[in-house]
Each structure stands twice: as structure tokens, then as C-alpha cells.
């Protein structure tokens, strides 16, 4: 049911992630409106406008940002453009929901953090898994009942069969030869591309549950076209952890986590996100000897994250999504993993600089 107050949202970029997630989220959200879309590709922008019916369309980003009625932007363009686009929006007085990863180097994200602090605007990073009701149930248990955490294991293993799934469930993707692209091909370096695209999710999930990662040691194997990172991590609260990022496994999509705590444990299976299916999260309560699982009938994580973002801005609700510090920590974690792989030594994310 729609709420009376609506956040006027402009979406930057009409590419696959907007077509699969953000346009629908903005049209279905109870407290947001798809006010505008922006893309330099005239053919793509016009087709998306005909499909999703925003109030306004813009070819130029600066022109969209100058619209006084626009409240916020969703940044859904290539990773290399995230930080410049976010800074421009913040300085124009707009709130920002940006696709992950928030940036590709530590220094540029630190510059963005300064802009967030100077403008006082809301910036949320699009780690939409935080809006999976199953993960939220695990977080509630950890915060309210579990007591001390002993260990955390998390895995994110993309499947060789993932495109058979996504081709079946996603809308037909519309492309344009006029789309704006970064200077180099992001997929030319698959080690970097996979870490940015998928590793950012795994690191944020680990931090969502375990808190700050203070040290890690990573190994990488690349065989028969598959990349496998095993990462041993230590959290600031004393928890030890292990992260498995494998792209791609010769099996079904394999993602989830296990958490061992003082008063219970959690084990979870997460599905390919484009199925919009809530994770199966079993919480075992030592006190009662019972296992509980939330149904999570609403599995539209992208719409849920936009509604939470809008609630922060419209009603001053607490931020439950990933903020700029979370985004920076994710980038630091990915850089630390890359440095650990190269050096064969443990690395403290707080000490790293540069890019992957």
C-alpha cells in the first residue's frame, strides 16, 4: 500500500541492473516514485521511459541533478563511475543509493566519505542482501539472543548454470550501441572483476554479522577457468572466520553461512538473487532446543532496500542498509585480499591503500 509521502527518485543508467531490479523497485515501492531516468543512449532511455513511465527523462546527468523536485538518485552504472556520480549528486543536494561496490580504490571512497560528511546527505550502498528477511532474522538473533560469537563461515559460489536461471526469470535485456562504457573492459581482468562483483557481497555479509574485520589471510587458485579464494579472517570481537568465494562452481548456485554462538547457532542457504526468494535461515535456540525459520514471503530485496532508504530520508528512520563506512570497509577488505594473495601473508584491511 502506497504511503502519502513519496521520495522522488532518479535512476542513473538504463542498463541491465536497472532493467532487472531498480526500475521495478521504484515503481513498486510504497514510499518512492520513479520520478526520472537518465542515460546518454537516446534509444535505450526512450524505450525504458515508454516501459516504466517516469515523469521526466534526461540525457545529461547534470541536468537531472539540477531539477529541484528530485530528492535522490540511484546510481546504476559501471563501477568506475560510482564515486564521481555520487559526489556530484551529494554536492547537488541529492541523497544517494549507489550500486555496489561503492568504488574501486580506497582513496576515491575516502574522498566520497568526506563529501558525505560535508553535505550531510544520506548515502546508502546497494548491498541488497541486508534486506533478505532470512539474513535479518539471523542478525536479530545475533544481536538479541546469541551471546558471544565463536566462529563464522560464509560462502558465495556462483554457478556455471547461473545464466540458464537468469535468462529464464529476468526480463529480456535491452542493449544499446550508444551506452557509455568505462575506458577499459572491466571483464578483461577476471580476478578483479569477480572480486568487485561478488566478493563485495561476501565481505559485506560477513561484516553484517561479525562486525569489523581486523586481519585476513587469503589464497587463490585459478583452474579450468574457475577462481577460488579461501580467506581466513579475524574479527575485532575475537570471532574467527572463513570465507569462500568461488566463481564458478560446477553445480547449482551455492551461497550461505554458518555461525556458532554461545546460546545457539545459525545455518543458512541463500538462493540466486534473481529468484527473489528469501534465504532459508535456521536459527537454533539452545535455551529451548528449538529451531526457527522465518517465512520471508517478500523476497524482493531491491525494492525493500529502496523502501528502507526512503524511510531514512522521509521519516528519519535508522539506517539499516550499508552506509559509507560499510562501503569503505568492503573496498578495504577486497584490496587486502588481493594484497594477501600476492604476498602470501596476512594483511590488516585498515592498513591498505590503492586498488585491487
DASULJO-V11893 format. One record per helix or strand of 3 or more residues. SS is the DSSP state (2 for helix, 1 for strand). FROM is the first residue (numbers start at 1). TO is the last residue. If there is no record, write none. Layout:
ss | from | to
SS | FROM | TO
SS | FROM | TO
//
This chain:
ss | from | to
1 | 7 | 12
2 | 16 | 28
1 | 32 | 38
2 | 42 | 52
1 | 56 | 58
2 | 61 | 65
1 | 72 | 75
2 | 79 | 91
1 | 95 | 98
2 | 106 | 119
1 | 123 | 125
2 | 128 | 131
2 | 133 | 144
1 | 149 | 159
2 | 162 | 169
2 | 186 | 188
2 | 190 | 210
1 | 213 | 223
1 | 226 | 235
1 | 240 | 249
1 | 254 | 261
1 | 264 | 270
2 | 273 | 275
1 | 280 | 285
1 | 290 | 292
2 | 301 | 315
2 | 324 | 343
2 | 349 | 351
//
